[in-house]
Amino acid sequence: MAKDYQKKEVRRTEEGFYICDRCGGYFEEDEMTRGRYGIIGICKTCTGKAHSEGAKNRKKKQENMQQELQELRIEIADLKRQLAEKNKNVLENITPREMLLELKRRGYEGKLEYVSRKTVDLSKLE
């Protein structure tokens, strides 16, 4: 289904000049921007300015988004580091008995053997 488009009335003077809706200047037909349905009410100079401003805004927006993304990556790395330190500190304070009780609570069954390693420096023996 095609949309019904109502052509916008372009302002003209009695002498045949077109009036730009943005800058208010008087222009001939070949100095006005043409659209799909004919002449639109903006001169080519104003159209060019609008396009360049839009490009600048898009570039600025993209740079801002990249900067925000970098800041979020740094924040995530900090949070991961803090979590790793917290988990490390938690495990340092757990005794072997508490660890075994936690394994039992989680449903582990049977026997558990563990080996205790001791290092002896032979150079210090007499």
C-alpha positions as CSV (number, residue, x, y, z in Angstrom):
1,M,0.0,0.0,0.0
2,A,1.6,3.3,-1.1
3,K,1.5,6.2,1.3
4,D,-0.3,9.3,0.1
5,Y,2.2,12.1,-0.1
6,Q,1.1,15.6,-0.2
7,K,3.5,17.9,-2.0
8,K,4.7,20.7,0.2
9,E,4.0,24.2,-1.3
10,V,7.3,25.9,-2.1
11,R,7.3,29.6,-1.6
12,R,7.9,31.7,-4.7
13,T,8.0,35.4,-5.5
14,E,6.0,37.0,-8.4
15,E,9.3,37.3,-10.3
16,G,9.7,33.5,-10.3
17,F,12.4,33.3,-7.6
18,Y,12.1,30.6,-4.9
19,I,12.5,31.4,-1.2
20,C,14.6,29.1,0.9
21,D,12.8,27.9,4.1
22,R,16.0,27.9,6.1
23,C,18.0,31.0,5.2
24,G,15.2,33.1,3.6
25,G,17.3,33.9,0.5
26,Y,15.9,34.2,-3.0
27,F,17.1,31.7,-5.6
28,E,16.5,30.5,-9.1
29,E,15.1,27.1,-9.8
30,D,18.5,25.5,-10.5
31,E,19.9,26.7,-7.2
32,M,17.1,24.9,-5.2
33,T,17.4,21.3,-4.0
34,R,15.3,18.7,-5.9
35,G,13.7,15.8,-4.1
36,R,11.7,12.8,-5.2
37,Y,8.6,14.9,-5.9
38,G,10.2,18.0,-7.3
39,I,11.7,21.1,-5.8
40,I,11.8,21.2,-2.0
41,G,11.9,24.5,-0.2
42,I,15.6,24.5,0.7
43,C,18.5,25.9,-1.3
44,K,21.5,23.8,-2.2
45,T,23.8,25.7,0.1
46,C,21.6,25.0,3.2
47,T,21.2,21.4,2.1
48,G,25.0,21.0,2.0
49,K,25.4,22.6,5.4
50,A,22.8,20.3,6.9
51,H,24.5,17.2,5.4
52,S,27.9,18.3,6.8
53,E,26.5,19.1,10.2
54,G,24.8,15.7,10.3
55,A,28.0,14.0,9.4
56,K,29.9,15.8,12.2
57,N,27.2,14.9,14.7
58,R,27.3,11.3,13.7
59,K,31.1,11.2,14.0
60,K,31.0,12.9,17.4
61,K,28.3,10.5,18.6
62,Q,30.4,7.5,17.5
63,E,33.5,8.9,19.2
64,N,31.5,9.4,22.4
65,M,30.2,5.9,22.2
66,Q,33.7,4.5,21.8
67,Q,34.9,6.5,24.8
68,E,32.0,5.2,26.9
69,L,32.8,1.6,25.7
70,Q,36.4,2.0,26.8
71,E,35.4,3.3,30.2
72,L,33.0,0.4,30.7
73,R,35.7,-2.1,29.8
74,I,38.0,-0.5,32.4
75,E,35.2,-0.6,35.0
76,I,34.6,-4.3,34.2
77,A,38.3,-5.1,34.5
78,D,38.3,-3.4,37.9
79,L,35.2,-5.3,39.1
80,K,36.7,-8.6,37.9
81,R,40.0,-7.8,39.8
82,Q,38.0,-7.0,43.0
83,L,36.0,-10.2,42.7
84,A,39.1,-12.3,42.3
85,E,40.7,-10.6,45.4
86,K,37.6,-11.2,47.4
87,N,37.4,-14.9,46.4
88,K,41.1,-15.3,47.2
89,N,40.7,-13.8,50.6
90,V,37.7,-16.1,51.3
91,L,39.6,-19.3,50.5
92,E,42.6,-18.3,52.6
93,N,40.5,-18.2,55.8
94,I,38.8,-21.6,55.3
95,T,40.2,-24.5,57.4
96,P,40.5,-28.0,55.9
97,R,37.7,-29.2,58.2
98,E,35.3,-26.4,57.0
99,M,36.2,-27.4,53.4
100,L,35.3,-31.0,54.0
101,L,32.0,-30.0,55.7
102,E,31.2,-27.9,52.7
103,L,31.9,-30.8,50.3
104,K,29.6,-33.0,52.4
105,R,26.9,-30.3,52.4
106,R,27.1,-30.2,48.6
107,G,26.4,-33.9,48.3
108,Y,29.8,-35.4,47.9
109,E,30.0,-38.9,49.4
110,G,32.6,-41.6,50.0
111,K,36.2,-41.4,51.2
112,L,38.6,-38.7,50.5
113,E,42.4,-39.2,50.7
114,Y,44.7,-36.3,50.8
115,V,48.5,-36.3,50.8
116,S,50.5,-33.9,52.8
117,R,53.8,-32.9,51.1
118,K,56.8,-31.9,53.1
119,T,60.0,-30.6,51.6
120,V,63.3,-31.3,53.2
121,D,66.4,-29.4,52.2
122,L,69.3,-32.0,52.2
123,S,72.0,-29.3,52.1
124,K,71.0,-28.2,55.6
125,L,71.3,-31.7,57.1
126,E,74.5,-32.6,58.9
